Amino acid sequence: MNDLHGIIFAYHSLRNLGDLTNHRNTCSVPYGSRYRLIDFMLSNMVNAGVSDIGLIVHENYQSLLDHVGSGKDWDLSRKHGGLRILPPFSTSERTQGEYRGNMDALVGVSSYLRNIRQDYVVLAWGDLAINFSLEEAFAQHLETQSDITVVCTNNRWGAPEVCQYLKTDGSGRVTDIIINPSQVPDGLESLEIYILSKSLLLSLVEECATHDMHSFSRGALLPRLNTLKITPYLYDGYVGRFHSVRNYFVRSMDLLKEDVRRDVFDPNSPVRTKDRFDPSTYYGPDSRCHNSLIADGCVIEGEVENSILFRGVVVEKGAKVSNCVLMQGTVIGADANVSYAVADKNVRIGEKRTLTGQETYPIAIPKNTAV
């Protein structure tokens, strides 16, 4: 798919995720025992043959850069094109602070957009856990001769106050966009993935920049529902959206269901990530594991149940871990008991300690914390 260029929004750190985003960008939040959220959208684009991708960043993105590097693990390390990290190029006062919306972000990298080689562009957020066929969506865009195609779902994956919804007419054309309602309305839930031509994108960016419109939906789409042909591409698979610590916990636990794993990690559409070449996980003679995802490089000598363990996690002898998400380098001391917890990287739970959260209110333990 050499005629499609990818732009991924990776510039914000959602405050509702608490300690998970205090020191990292939302797109670099770990997920699924060995991945980061950015891996999914990068992989969607690469699997569709997109070879040029721009990653729009702004602040607090060191962890993201450490993960994606040059893009080698996604076959995006190239002399021409490939993966490009896009801090704000614009010197205007409006783009010097935090981006107010995705149109602000596009204005901030407008010089990059003008030099795109392809005729079409896909815009997407980098913090969705989704495995969809971008190739099919692009084919539909061309077949229907749409001005803008929006990837949508009939399901409800996000909280309404942070989501957008589309209403369509009998021909399938979008007639209304409902943004951040207090209650779930009728219509399709937008995943805010857009396919459009480069020329149209540039004109929309210029129009919104001159009118100080910082939201793509409010500034570019809503005023043009009658003049542009905006159509939905329906995706009916699993979508992980992350708006709070509890939401992150629930979406992580979803991966313990076989049908969800089959959907998210489809072998025909692989999710790529940074390769660390860790050794195999060691399971002690008295260890017990049940219904869990455990990455390479762990040492399990206690009990693990209904949990997700990232690389390098240690569960010492006599320790019990249940319904937990333990990120890289976490150590659970001997005879400790931890349940319904989300532990960030390099957390140390002392021996014989007991930490118990609830399914509706999991404990969140910040990075590098000793308990």
VOBA-296606 format. One record per residue (C-alpha): residue in one letter; y, z, x; residue number from 1. Coordinates in steps of 0.2 Angstrom, whole numbers. Each point is the difference from the previous one (the first is absolute). Example, Ala and Ser with C-alpha at 12.3 -4.5 7.8 and 13.67 -1.06 7.14 Angstrom:
("A" (-22 39 62) 1)
("S" (17 -3 6) 2)
This chain:
("M" (0 0 0) 1)
("N" (13 -6 13) 2)
("D" (14 -2 -13) 3)
("L" (1 18 -5) 4)
("H" (10 13 10) 5)
("G" (-3 19 -3) 6)
("I" (14 13 -1) 7)
("I" (-6 18 -1) 8)
("F" (12 14 -5) 9)
("A" (-4 15 11) 10)
("Y" (16 9 2) 11)
("H" (-1 16 -11) 12)
("S" (-8 17 1) 13)
("L" (-3 6 -18) 14)
("R" (6 18 -1) 15)
("N" (-12 4 -14) 16)
("L" (-14 -1 12) 17)
("G" (7 16 9) 18)
("D" (-7 4 17) 19)
("L" (-10 -17 0) 20)
("T" (16 -10 3) 21)
("N" (11 13 9) 22)
("H" (-5 -8 17) 23)
("R" (-6 -17 -5) 24)
("N" (4 -15 -11) 25)
("T" (-9 -1 -16) 26)
("C" (-9 -16 5) 27)
("S" (-8 9 15) 28)
("V" (-7 14 -11) 29)
("P" (-19 1 4) 30)
("Y" (-12 -5 -13) 31)
("G" (-19 -2 -2) 32)
("S" (-6 9 15) 33)
("R" (6 -13 13) 34)
("Y" (14 -11 -7) 35)
("R" (18 1 -3) 36)
("L" (8 -6 -16) 37)
("I" (9 -15 9) 38)
("D" (-18 -7 4) 39)
("F" (-3 -6 -17) 40)
("M" (15 -11 -3) 41)
("L" (-1 -7 18) 42)
("S" (-19 -4 -3) 43)
("N" (4 -8 -17) 44)
("M" (12 -12 9) 45)
("V" (-11 -3 15) 46)
("N" (-15 -3 -11) 47)
("A" (10 -13 -10) 48)
("G" (4 -10 16) 49)
("V" (18 7 2) 50)
("S" (4 -1 19) 51)
("D" (18 6 0) 52)
("I" (5 17 -7) 53)
("G" (16 10 1) 54)
("L" (-1 19 -1) 55)
("I" (17 7 -6) 56)
("V" (3 17 7) 57)
("H" (15 11 1) 58)
("E" (-3 19 5) 59)
("N" (-14 11 4) 60)
("Y" (-12 -14 5) 61)
("Q" (-7 5 17) 62)
("S" (-17 4 -7) 63)
("L" (-1 -16 -9) 64)
("L" (5 -10 16) 65)
("D" (-14 10 9) 66)
("H" (-12 -5 -12) 67)
("V" (3 -19 -3) 68)
("G" (6 -3 18) 69)
("S" (1 -19 4) 70)
("G" (-11 -4 -15) 71)
("K" (-15 -4 11) 72)
("D" (-13 9 -12) 73)
("W" (6 -12 -14) 74)
("D" (0 -15 11) 75)
("L" (19 0 -1) 76)
("S" (4 1 19) 77)
("R" (7 -17 3) 78)
("K" (13 -9 11) 79)
("H" (7 -9 -16) 80)
("G" (0 9 -16) 81)
("G" (-12 14 -3) 82)
("L" (6 18 -4) 83)
("R" (18 4 2) 84)
("I" (8 17 -2) 85)
("L" (17 -1 -9) 86)
("P" (12 14 3) 87)
("P" (17 -4 -9) 88)
("F" (9 -14 8) 89)
("S" (15 0 -10) 90)
("T" (16 10 6) 91)
("S" (7 2 -17) 92)
("E" (4 18 -5) 93)
("R" (-11 -1 -15) 94)
("T" (-16 -3 11) 95)
("Q" (4 14 13) 96)
("G" (-7 14 -11) 97)
("E" (-16 2 -10) 98)
("Y" (-4 -16 -10) 99)
("R" (4 3 -18) 100)
("G" (-13 -13 -6) 101)
("N" (-10 -15 6) 102)
("M" (14 -12 -2) 103)
("D" (10 11 12) 104)
("A" (-14 -2 12) 105)
("L" (-1 -19 -2) 106)
("V" (19 -1 3) 107)
("G" (-3 11 16) 108)
("V" (-12 -14 7) 109)
("S" (9 -15 -8) 110)
("S" (1 -9 17) 111)
("Y" (-19 2 2) 112)
("L" (-2 -8 -17) 113)
("R" (10 -15 4) 114)
("N" (-11 -4 14) 115)
("I" (-17 1 -10) 116)
("R" (-10 -16 4) 117)
("Q" (-10 0 -17) 118)
("D" (6 -6 -17) 119)
("Y" (-6 15 -9) 120)
("V" (1 19 2) 121)
("V" (-10 14 -7) 122)
("L" (9 17 -1) 123)
("A" (-10 16 -2) 124)
("W" (0 18 3) 125)
("G" (-11 7 14) 126)
("D" (-5 16 -8) 127)
("L" (-13 -7 -13) 128)
("A" (-18 2 2) 129)
("I" (-5 -16 -7) 130)
("N" (-12 -14 4) 131)
("F" (5 -16 -10) 132)
("S" (-1 -19 3) 133)
("L" (17 -5 5) 134)
("E" (-7 -18 2) 135)
("E" (-4 0 -19) 136)
("A" (17 7 -4) 137)
("F" (9 -13 11) 138)
("A" (-11 -14 -8) 139)
("Q" (5 5 -17) 140)
("H" (19 1 5) 141)
("L" (-1 -19 6) 142)
("E" (-11 -5 -15) 143)
("T" (12 7 -13) 144)
("Q" (15 -5 9) 145)
("S" (8 17 -2) 146)
("D" (16 5 9) 147)
("I" (-7 18 3) 148)
("T" (-17 7 -3) 149)
("V" (-3 18 -1) 150)
("V" (-16 9 3) 151)
("C" (-4 11 -15) 152)
("T" (-14 10 -8) 153)
("N" (-5 5 -17) 154)
("N" (-5 17 6) 155)
("R" (11 15 3) 156)
("W" (-1 6 18) 157)
("G" (17 8 3) 158)
("A" (12 13 -7) 159)
("P" (12 -9 -13) 160)
("E" (15 7 8) 161)
("V" (-3 -9 16) 162)
("C" (-7 -16 -7) 163)
("Q" (5 -16 -8) 164)
("Y" (-7 -9 -15) 165)
("L" (1 -18 -6) 166)
("K" (0 -7 -17) 167)
("T" (-6 -18 -3) 168)
("D" (1 -13 -14) 169)
("G" (-14 -11 -7) 170)
("S" (1 -12 15) 171)
("G" (-2 14 12) 172)
("R" (18 -1 6) 173)
("V" (9 17 4) 174)
("T" (13 4 -13) 175)
("D" (5 18 5) 176)
("I" (-2 13 14) 177)
("I" (0 18 -3) 178)
("I" (4 10 15) 179)
("N" (-5 19 3) 180)
("P" (-2 5 -18) 181)
("S" (-3 18 -5) 182)
("Q" (-16 -5 -10) 183)
("V" (-13 -14 3) 184)
("P" (6 -15 -11) 185)
("D" (-10 -15 -6) 186)
("G" (-2 -15 12) 187)
("L" (-6 -3 18) 188)
("E" (2 12 14) 189)
("S" (8 -9 14) 190)
("L" (-6 2 18) 191)
("E" (16 -6 7) 192)
("I" (-8 -14 9) 193)
("Y" (10 -16 -1) 194)
("I" (-3 -18 5) 195)
("L" (15 -12 0) 196)
("S" (7 -14 10) 197)
("K" (10 3 16) 198)
("S" (15 -9 -7) 199)
("L" (0 10 -16) 200)
("L" (-2 16 10) 201)
("L" (15 -4 11) 202)
("S" (11 -4 -15) 203)
("L" (-5 16 -8) 204)
("V" (3 10 15) 205)
("E" (18 -8 2) 206)
("E" (4 3 -18) 207)
("C" (-6 19 0) 208)
("A" (9 3 17) 209)
("T" (17 -7 -7) 210)
("H" (-2 11 -16) 211)
("D" (-6 16 8) 212)
("M" (-17 -1 -9) 213)
("H" (-13 10 10) 214)
("S" (-15 -2 -12) 215)
("F" (-10 -16 0) 216)
("S" (-6 4 -18) 217)
("R" (17 4 -7) 218)
("G" (11 -11 11) 219)
("A" (-11 -16 1) 220)
("L" (-13 0 -14) 221)
("L" (8 8 -16) 222)
("P" (16 -11 0) 223)
("R" (-11 -16 2) 224)
("L" (-14 3 -13) 225)
("N" (7 -15 -10) 226)
("T" (4 -11 14) 227)
("L" (-15 2 12) 228)
("K" (-18 -2 -4) 229)
("I" (-8 17 4) 230)
("T" (-18 1 -3) 231)
("P" (-13 14 3) 232)
("Y" (-16 -1 10) 233)
("L" (-13 12 -8) 234)
("Y" (-10 11 12) 235)
("D" (-13 11 -8) 236)
("G" (-7 9 15) 237)
("Y" (3 17 7) 238)
("V" (18 5 6) 239)
("G" (4 15 10) 240)
("R" (18 5 -3) 241)
("F" (7 16 8) 242)
("H" (15 10 -7) 243)
("S" (-5 18 3) 244)
("V" (-12 11 10) 245)
("R" (-11 2 -15) 246)
("N" (0 -18 -3) 247)
("Y" (-5 -4 18) 248)
("F" (-14 13 -2) 249)
("V" (-6 -8 -16) 250)
("R" (1 -18 7) 251)
("S" (-10 6 16) 252)
("M" (-13 8 -11) 253)
("D" (-2 -16 -9) 254)
("L" (-8 -8 15) 255)
("L" (-15 11 -2) 256)
("K" (-4 -10 -15) 257)
("E" (-11 -15 5) 258)
("D" (8 -13 -12) 259)
("V" (17 5 7) 260)
("R" (-6 -2 18) 261)
("R" (-8 -17 -4) 262)
("D" (17 -6 -7) 263)
("V" (11 7 13) 264)
("F" (-11 -5 15) 265)
("D" (-7 -16 -5) 266)
("P" (-10 -7 15) 267)
("N" (5 -18 -5) 268)
("S" (18 6 2) 269)
("P" (0 13 14) 270)
("V" (13 13 3) 271)
("R" (5 0 18) 272)
("T" (7 15 10) 273)
("K" (4 5 17) 274)
("D" (-17 1 10) 275)
("R" (-2 16 10) 276)
("F" (-18 -2 7) 277)
("D" (-4 18 -5) 278)
("P" (-18 7 3) 279)
("S" (-12 2 -14) 280)
("T" (2 16 -10) 281)
("Y" (-11 14 5) 282)
("Y" (-10 10 -14) 283)
("G" (-7 17 6) 284)
("P" (-17 5 -5) 285)
("D" (6 12 -13) 286)
("S" (14 -11 -7) 287)
("R" (0 -7 -18) 288)
("C" (10 -14 -7) 289)
("H" (1 -6 -18) 290)
("N" (10 -14 -8) 291)
("S" (13 -1 14) 292)
("L" (9 -13 10) 293)
("I" (-1 5 19) 294)
("A" (8 -11 13) 295)
("D" (-6 -2 18) 296)
("G" (3 13 14) 297)
("C" (-3 16 -11) 298)
("V" (-11 15 4) 299)
("I" (-8 7 -16) 300)
("E" (-10 17 2) 301)
("G" (5 8 -17) 302)
("E" (0 -7 -18) 303)
("V" (10 -14 -7) 304)
("E" (0 -5 -18) 305)
("N" (11 -12 -10) 306)
("S" (12 -2 14) 307)
("I" (8 -13 11) 308)
("L" (1 3 19) 309)
("F" (10 -10 12) 310)
("R" (-4 -4 18) 311)
("G" (-3 15 12) 312)
("V" (-2 14 -14) 313)
("V" (-10 15 5) 314)
("V" (-9 11 -12) 315)
("E" (-7 14 9) 316)
("K" (-16 10 -3) 317)
("G" (-1 9 -17) 318)
("A" (16 -8 -6) 319)
("K" (1 -7 -17) 320)
("V" (11 -15 -5) 321)
("S" (1 -6 -18) 322)
("N" (12 -12 -10) 323)
("C" (11 -2 15) 324)
("V" (9 -13 10) 325)
("L" (0 4 19) 326)
("M" (10 -11 11) 327)
("Q" (-2 -4 18) 328)
("G" (-4 14 12) 329)
("T" (-1 14 -13) 330)
("V" (-11 14 5) 331)
("I" (-9 12 -13) 332)
("G" (-5 16 9) 333)
("A" (-17 8 -1) 334)
("D" (-4 8 -17) 335)
("A" (16 -6 -8) 336)
("N" (1 -6 -18) 337)
("V" (12 -13 -5) 338)
("S" (1 -9 -17) 339)
("Y" (12 -11 -9) 340)
("A" (11 -3 16) 341)
("V" (9 -14 8) 342)
("A" (2 4 19) 343)
("D" (11 -11 10) 344)
("K" (-4 -5 18) 345)
("N" (-5 13 13) 346)
("V" (-1 15 -12) 347)
("R" (-10 15 6) 348)
("I" (-8 12 -13) 349)
("G" (-5 16 8) 350)
("E" (-17 8 -1) 351)
("K" (-5 8 -16) 352)
("R" (15 -6 -9) 353)
("T" (0 -4 -18) 354)
("L" (12 -13 -8) 355)
("T" (-3 -5 -18) 356)
("G" (11 -12 -10) 357)
("Q" (-3 -8 -17) 358)
("E" (-3 -17 -5) 359)
("T" (17 -1 -9) 360)
("Y" (9 9 15) 361)
("P" (-8 -4 17) 362)
("I" (6 10 15) 363)
("A" (9 -11 12) 364)
("I" (0 6 18) 365)
("P" (13 -8 12) 366)
("K" (-4 -9 16) 367)
("N" (-4 11 15) 368)
("T" (-1 16 -10) 369)
("A" (-11 14 5) 370)
("V" (-6 11 -15) 371)
